[in-house]
Amino acid sequence: MTSPQLPPNAYTNAPQQHPNLILGSLQLLFWLVFRPSAWRNHLKRIDPILDTDSSLIILLRQERWQNLALWRLLIQGYFILPILANLLLGLVLWMLGEPIPNIAFRVAFGVVGGVAVTVAGGVTGGMAVGVARGVARGVALGVALGVAVGVAVGVARGVARGVARGVAVGVAIGVALSVAVGMALGVAVGVVKGVALGVAFGVGATIKSWRPVFSFPFLLVWNYLLYRLDKGRNGKSPCLLRYHSAFWDEWQRLHLPGLDEHLLFVIAHNPIEGKAALEYLSTSRQRWAAQAAQIELDAHSLEAYSDVEAIRKAHRSLVSSELESEVSPLLRIFSRISEDVDAALNQASAYNQRLLLRNVADKLNLQLQNFVRSSDKYTVRFYPIIKSWREIVTNYVDELAKITELRQEIDSPYIIGPPLTQEQEIFTGRDDIGLRIEQLLRDRRRPPLLLYGQRRMGKTSLLNNIGKLLPNSIIPMFVDLQGAPSSASDHAGFLYNLARDMEKSAKKQGVTLPSIAREVLKSDPFTYFDEWLDKVEQALEQNTALLALDEFEVLDNAIAKGRFDEHDVLGMLRHLIQHRPRFKVLLAGSHIIEEYQRWASYLINVQVVHISYLKEAEARQLIERPVKDFTLRYQPNAVERVLQLTRCHPFLIQLLCAEIIVLKNEQDPSIRRLATFADVEAAIPEALQSGGFFFADIQNNQVDATGQAILRFIAAQGEGAIVSCQTLLQQFPYADITFKLLLQRELIEEVDDGYGFQVELIRRWFV
């Protein structure tokens, strides 16, 4: 059985149309007094009523809204004031113990009497106006009569003397009598009318100041009764919250206690009505209740997350931005924790899950300490939640460790696919590259740098961890151009995303950069971005910023499509290199600058840092001791076989070793923790399959059809085979350019007078 539908205007500020003239007029009167803004906004919705001949409607039709203010003051002074005064008197009598029947009689009598007095006052005022008009007419009439009488007497006593004297006497008497009478009546009427109108207009004009306070106790009782009735009906739809004074008294500026509780109750039992009420209140004088209710709803939802699977989804449903409030920073903390838990659980191995979840637990411990020191009133509400989350994450980490130990499984620390981050211990080697970059950064000529290497050679992993290889005075600011910057639709979006990524990366190094708003960049993006860089230099103090732009080819593609202007973007980079000595620029990609002519014309004297295979010692460490307490051991010939198959390629070592661990975990525990030569060979097919995306990228994106044919021909000759140049030229007579490309891509190498594959695993893919 479905619940009744919510009336469309139950929680809106629009007066309802009513076919009955009397009820319609009363409704208009209510909205005119309590909701004048709603009356203005929705005047057109009462068109059916405007077709009637009611005197009130005729008045509303003829007078403009400015004149309605006068009528509202009269209504408030003559009707609303007596009603509110007698209701307050009734409340006082009830508190003094007066019987309810007596109170009802007195309130009713007082209301009727008050309305009668005010109406009588209005009538008196009208009569006074009439008397005043009569005085004026009497003066004129008296003068006329006096003149006439004087003329008549003068004729009798003598034409000349009598007329003059009669006129003088008549005029004097008539004027004196008329003025005396007129002044007496005018003063009396003026006093009465002035007092009456002064009281009426004074009360009406100040109603916004005194009525909210005057009516507050009645509204408390009314709203409390509605809440109790709603609870008694168990929130049955339609809820009585719609009759709460917050929805019809827009002048009530005082907080209405209990409104947030009533709102939460309705949301829990009738979500549709509750949401409508929440949306209305968020823009009203009682918006505090909407904010308090939203905060409590968020707290309830956070408390409901009882395991890590629920916590990992919290950031998707957390609505901290819907109603910006004092608690928004706390909600953003929970959202970031949820994102970190989600990233941890996305790791393929239990080891890496534990590693990242331990970092999450450390962050939660830090937040708990901050909560204890904080004076924020909301931390008391959210402290138990963040404490509960810490316990959930810590317990899950312990469970993973127990399961691994119980099963005697080998934890796999290897990362297949995403680049290595600062938190992952497995990053190995590259000290020589770090030293080379540091030397170039200290070059007074300030040349731009290019970190060049083939795909999956570890460029992004190096940039993520370069802070470990450089002095503390160099602050890396890593920006992935595959992300938001290059996908922006205009220059303002590009620069905003660039600045945001720089800010995030610097924060990981312990440096806080000033923020910049997207709106600021819209009018003149490059000028304001340059001003922002001035502030960044101040924040750097004596440090040097290394702006590392990964995958610069993606930005070049956006420029080629016309989304960004070449001169503006590349000119900005050149200006930064030449005129800001505190900034160093490092590009990273799988192409050299000469392959992109537009970049070569802007970036002069680019110094290339080549990243290729690991050193043999670094590769052995990655195989045998990738992390502390690694439980798998290798026979010497097994290690040598891994080196032969991968040629110390960092991605391929991780790919093959991860498959070896999967294979060993399927074996009997008695032989599980020792890898043999046979285990390495058995893992090769699985590695080729799971790493198919890497090999397919070489085949489909890095070489053309001729290159594929050459690679297949060489691969067919067997492991370690070297095919002579003469044989290859006979098979591919016009492929000189293709051979150069294959050498540049580090797929083949020249050995004596022939060519062979550099990496055995890649050769096996092309077989």
Secondary structure as the mmCIF struct_conf table of DSSP 4:
data_model
#
loop_
_struct_conf.conf_type_id
_struct_conf.id
_struct_conf.beg_label_comp_id
_struct_conf.beg_label_asym_id
_struct_conf.beg_label_seq_id
_struct_conf.end_label_comp_id
_struct_conf.end_label_asym_id
_struct_conf.end_label_seq_id
HELX_LH_PP_P HELX_LH_PP_P1 THR A 2 PRO A 7
TURN_TY1_P TURN_TY1_P1 PRO A 8 TYR A 11
BEND BEND1 THR A 12 ASN A 13
HELX_LH_PP_P HELX_LH_PP_P2 PRO A 15 GLN A 17
BEND BEND2 PRO A 19 ASN A 20
HELX_RH_AL_P HELX_RH_AL_P1 LEU A 21 PHE A 34
HELX_RH_AL_P HELX_RH_AL_P2 PRO A 36 ASN A 41
TURN_TY1_P TURN_TY1_P2 HIS A 42 HIS A 42
HELX_RH_3T_P HELX_RH_3T_P1 LEU A 43 ILE A 46
HELX_RH_AL_P HELX_RH_AL_P3 ASP A 47 LEU A 50
TURN_TY1_P TURN_TY1_P3 ASP A 51 ASP A 51
BEND BEND3 THR A 52 THR A 52
HELX_RH_AL_P HELX_RH_AL_P4 SER A 55 GLN A 62
BEND BEND4 GLU A 63 GLU A 63
HELX_RH_AL_P HELX_RH_AL_P5 TRP A 65 ILE A 75
HELX_RH_PI_P HELX_RH_PI_P1 GLN A 76 ILE A 80
HELX_RH_AL_P HELX_RH_AL_P6 LEU A 81 MET A 95
TURN_TY1_P TURN_TY1_P4 LEU A 96 GLY A 97
HELX_RH_AL_P HELX_RH_AL_P7 ILE A 100 ARG A 157
HELX_RH_AL_P HELX_RH_AL_P8 VAL A 159 ALA A 205
TURN_TY1_P TURN_TY1_P5 THR A 206 THR A 206
HELX_RH_AL_P HELX_RH_AL_P9 ILE A 207 GLY A 232
TURN_TY1_P TURN_TY1_P6 ARG A 233 GLY A 235
HELX_LH_PP_P HELX_LH_PP_P3 LYS A 236 LYS A 236
BEND BEND5 SER A 237 PRO A 238
HELX_LH_PP_P HELX_LH_PP_P4 CYS A 239 CYS A 239
HELX_RH_3T_P HELX_RH_3T_P2 LEU A 240 TYR A 243
BEND BEND6 HIS A 244 HIS A 244
HELX_RH_3T_P HELX_RH_3T_P3 SER A 245 PHE A 247
TURN_TY1_P TURN_TY1_P7 TRP A 248 TRP A 248
TURN_TY1_P TURN_TY1_P8 GLU A 250 TRP A 251
BEND BEND7 LEU A 254 LEU A 254
TURN_TY1_P TURN_TY1_P9 PRO A 257 GLY A 258
HELX_RH_AL_P HELX_RH_AL_P10 LEU A 259 HIS A 269
HELX_RH_AL_P HELX_RH_AL_P11 PRO A 271 LEU A 281
TURN_TY1_P TURN_TY1_P10 SER A 282 THR A 283
BEND BEND8 SER A 284 SER A 284
TURN_TY1_P TURN_TY1_P11 ARG A 285 GLN A 286
HELX_RH_AL_P HELX_RH_AL_P12 ARG A 287 GLU A 303
TURN_TY1_P TURN_TY1_P12 ALA A 304 ALA A 304
BEND BEND9 ASP A 307 ASP A 307
HELX_RH_AL_P HELX_RH_AL_P13 VAL A 308 ILE A 311
TURN_TY1_P TURN_TY1_P13 ARG A 312 LYS A 313
HELX_RH_AL_P HELX_RH_AL_P14 ALA A 314 SER A 317
TURN_TY1_P TURN_TY1_P14 SER A 320 GLU A 322
BEND BEND10 LEU A 323 LEU A 323
TURN_TY1_P TURN_TY1_P15 GLU A 326 VAL A 327
HELX_RH_AL_P HELX_RH_AL_P15 SER A 328 LEU A 345
TURN_TY1_P TURN_TY1_P16 ASN A 346 ASN A 346
BEND BEND11 GLN A 347 SER A 349
HELX_RH_AL_P HELX_RH_AL_P16 ALA A 350 ARG A 373
TURN_TY1_P TURN_TY1_P17 LYS A 377 TYR A 378
HELX_RH_AL_P HELX_RH_AL_P17 THR A 379 ARG A 407
TURN_TY1_P TURN_TY1_P18 GLN A 408 GLN A 408
HELX_LH_PP_P HELX_LH_PP_P5 GLU A 409 ASP A 411
BEND BEND12 GLY A 417 PRO A 418
HELX_LH_PP_P HELX_LH_PP_P6 PRO A 419 LEU A 420
TURN_TY1_P TURN_TY1_P19 GLN A 422 GLU A 423
TURN_TY1_P TURN_TY1_P20 GLU A 425 ILE A 426
HELX_RH_AL_P HELX_RH_AL_P18 ASP A 431 LEU A 441
TURN_TY1_P TURN_TY1_P21 ARG A 442 ARG A 442
TURN_TY1_P TURN_TY1_P22 ARG A 444 ARG A 445
STRN STRN1 LEU A 449 TYR A 452
TURN_TY1_P TURN_TY1_P23 ARG A 455 ARG A 456
BEND BEND13 MET A 457 GLY A 458
HELX_RH_AL_P HELX_RH_AL_P19 LYS A 459 ASN A 465
HELX_RH_3T_P HELX_RH_3T_P4 ILE A 466 LYS A 468
TURN_TY1_P TURN_TY1_P24 LEU A 469 LEU A 469
BEND BEND14 LEU A 470 LEU A 470
TURN_TY1_P TURN_TY1_P25 ASN A 472 SER A 473
STRN STRN2 ILE A 474 ASP A 480
TURN_TY1_P TURN_TY1_P26 LEU A 481 GLN A 482
BEND BEND15 GLY A 483 GLY A 483
HELX_RH_AL_P HELX_RH_AL_P20 ALA A 484 SER A 487
BEND BEND16 SER A 489 ASP A 490
HELX_RH_AL_P HELX_RH_AL_P21 HIS A 491 LYS A 508
TURN_TY1_P TURN_TY1_P27 GLN A 509 GLY A 510
HELX_LH_PP_P HELX_LH_PP_P7 THR A 512 SER A 515
HELX_RH_AL_P HELX_RH_AL_P22 ARG A 518 SER A 523
BEND BEND17 ASP A 524 ASP A 524
HELX_RH_AL_P HELX_RH_AL_P23 PRO A 525 LEU A 540
TURN_TY1_P TURN_TY1_P28 GLU A 541 GLN A 542
STRN STRN3 THR A 544 ASP A 550
HELX_RH_AL_P HELX_RH_AL_P24 PHE A 552 ALA A 560
TURN_TY1_P TURN_TY1_P29 LYS A 561 GLY A 562
BEND BEND18 ARG A 563 PHE A 564
HELX_RH_AL_P HELX_RH_AL_P25 GLU A 566 HIS A 579
TURN_TY1_P TURN_TY1_P30 PRO A 581 ARG A 582
STRN STRN4 PHE A 583 GLY A 589
BEND BEND19 SER A 590 HIS A 591
HELX_RH_3T_P HELX_RH_3T_P5 ILE A 593 GLU A 595
BEND BEND20 TYR A 596 TYR A 596
HELX_RH_AL_P HELX_RH_AL_P26 GLN A 597 TYR A 602
BEND BEND21 LEU A 603 LEU A 603
BEND BEND22 ASN A 605 ASN A 605
HELX_LH_PP_P HELX_LH_PP_P8 VAL A 606 VAL A 606
STRN STRN5 GLN A 607 HIS A 610
BEND BEND23 TYR A 613 TYR A 613
HELX_LH_PP_P HELX_LH_PP_P9 LEU A 614 LYS A 615
HELX_RH_AL_P HELX_RH_AL_P27 GLU A 616 GLU A 624
BEND BEND24 PRO A 626 VAL A 627
TURN_TY1_P TURN_TY1_P31 LYS A 628 ASP A 629
STRN STRN6 ARG A 633 TYR A 634
HELX_RH_AL_P HELX_RH_AL_P28 PRO A 636 THR A 646
TURN_TY1_P TURN_TY1_P32 ARG A 647 CYS A 648
HELX_RH_AL_P HELX_RH_AL_P29 PRO A 650 ASN A 665
TURN_TY1_P TURN_TY1_P33 GLU A 666 GLU A 666
BEND BEND25 GLN A 667 GLN A 667
TURN_TY1_P TURN_TY1_P34 PRO A 669 ARG A 673
STRN STRN7 LEU A 674 ALA A 675
HELX_RH_AL_P HELX_RH_AL_P30 PHE A 677 SER A 690
TURN_TY1_P TURN_TY1_P35 GLY A 691 GLY A 691
HELX_RH_AL_P HELX_RH_AL_P31 GLY A 692 ASP A 697
HELX_RH_PI_P HELX_RH_PI_P2 ILE A 698 GLN A 702
BEND BEND26 VAL A 703 VAL A 703
HELX_RH_AL_P HELX_RH_AL_P32 ALA A 705 ALA A 715
TURN_TY1_P TURN_TY1_P36 ALA A 716 GLN A 717
TURN_TY1_P TURN_TY1_P37 GLU A 719 GLY A 720
STRN STRN8 VAL A 723 SER A 724
HELX_RH_AL_P HELX_RH_AL_P33 CYS A 725 GLN A 731
TURN_TY1_P TURN_TY1_P38 PRO A 733 TYR A 734
HELX_RH_AL_P HELX_RH_AL_P34 ASP A 736 GLN A 744
TURN_TY1_P TURN_TY1_P39 ARG A 745 GLU A 746
BEND BEND27 LEU A 747 LEU A 747
STRN STRN9 ILE A 748 VAL A 751
TURN_TY1_P TURN_TY1_P40 ASP A 752 ASP A 753
STRN STRN10 GLY A 754 PHE A 757
BEND BEND28 GLN A 758 GLN A 758
HELX_RH_AL_P HELX_RH_AL_P35 GLU A 760 PHE A 766
#
